[in-house]
Each structure stands twice: as structure tokens, then as C-alpha cells.
Amino acid sequence: MKLNLSKFIIVGVIVVLIVLFFVFDLKQYLSLEHIKAQQEALNGYYQNNTLLSIAVYMFIYIAVTALSL
């Protein structure tokens, strides 16, 4: 019985996530045009703020690595 309940909960969560994906129209963020625009914006930010970008990347990398232990 417990296995069936956990499977039901997993399927329910997946269904809710799919419904929310379409309700909030999140498919617009998965288009190639949007991804390319974000890449260009990120490259521009990196060109203007190279040291800050490297520092933020290093901080995130170190934090994730430290928390994964």
C-alpha cells in the first residue's frame, strides 16, 4: 500500500508541474530565440563586468562544492 501511495504522489506532482508549465506559459522561455537573447545579454554583461562575473562564478562554485560534501 505504501508503495502505491508514493507512486500516486510522484505522478500527481508530475501532473501538477506539467499543468503549471502550461498555465504560466513557461514554454516561451524554452524557445531558441529566447535562449539566444539571454546568451547575448549574458555575454554583454560579462564583457562589461569581467571581474565581478568571475568572482560570482567562483563563489557559486565554491559554495556548491562545499555543500556537496
C-alpha positions as CSV (number, residue, x, y, z in Angstrom):
1,M,0.0,0.0,0.0
2,K,2.8,2.5,0.9
3,L,4.4,1.9,-2.5
4,N,1.2,2.6,-4.3
5,L,0.7,5.8,-2.4
6,S,4.3,7.0,-3.1
7,K,3.8,6.3,-6.8
8,F,0.5,8.2,-6.8
9,I,2.2,11.2,-5.2
10,I,5.0,11.2,-7.7
11,V,2.6,11.0,-10.6
12,G,0.5,13.7,-9.1
13,V,3.4,16.1,-8.6
14,I,4.5,15.5,-12.2
15,V,1.0,16.2,-13.5
16,V,0.8,19.4,-11.4
17,L,4.1,20.6,-12.7
18,I,3.1,20.0,-16.3
19,V,-0.2,21.9,-15.8
20,L,1.6,24.8,-14.1
21,F,4.1,24.8,-17.1
22,F,1.2,25.5,-19.5
23,V,-0.8,27.7,-17.2
24,F,2.0,30.1,-16.7
25,D,3.1,29.9,-20.3
26,L,6.6,28.9,-19.5
27,K,7.2,27.4,-22.9
28,Q,8.1,30.9,-24.1
29,Y,11.4,30.6,-22.2
30,L,12.3,27.3,-23.9
31,S,12.4,28.8,-27.4
32,L,15.6,29.1,-29.3
33,E,15.2,32.8,-29.8
34,H,14.8,33.5,-26.1
35,I,17.8,31.3,-25.2
36,K,20.0,33.1,-27.8
37,A,18.8,36.5,-26.5
38,Q,19.7,35.5,-22.9
39,Q,23.1,34.3,-24.1
40,E,23.8,37.6,-25.8
41,A,22.7,39.5,-22.7
42,L,25.0,37.4,-20.5
43,N,27.9,37.8,-22.9
44,G,27.4,41.6,-22.8
45,Y,27.3,41.6,-19.0
46,Y,30.4,39.5,-18.9
47,Q,32.2,41.9,-21.3
48,N,31.2,44.9,-19.1
49,N,31.8,43.2,-15.7
50,T,34.5,40.6,-16.2
51,L,36.0,40.6,-12.7
52,L,32.6,40.6,-11.0
53,S,31.4,37.8,-13.2
54,I,34.4,35.6,-12.4
55,A,34.1,36.4,-8.7
56,V,30.4,35.4,-8.7
57,Y,31.1,32.2,-10.6
58,M,33.9,31.3,-8.2
59,F,31.7,32.0,-5.2
60,I,28.9,29.8,-6.5
61,Y,31.3,27.1,-7.5
62,I,32.9,27.0,-4.1
63,A,29.6,27.2,-2.2
64,V,28.1,24.3,-4.3
65,T,31.2,22.2,-3.9
66,A,31.4,22.8,-0.1
67,L,27.7,22.0,0.4
68,S,28.0,18.8,-1.7
69,L,30.3,17.2,0.9
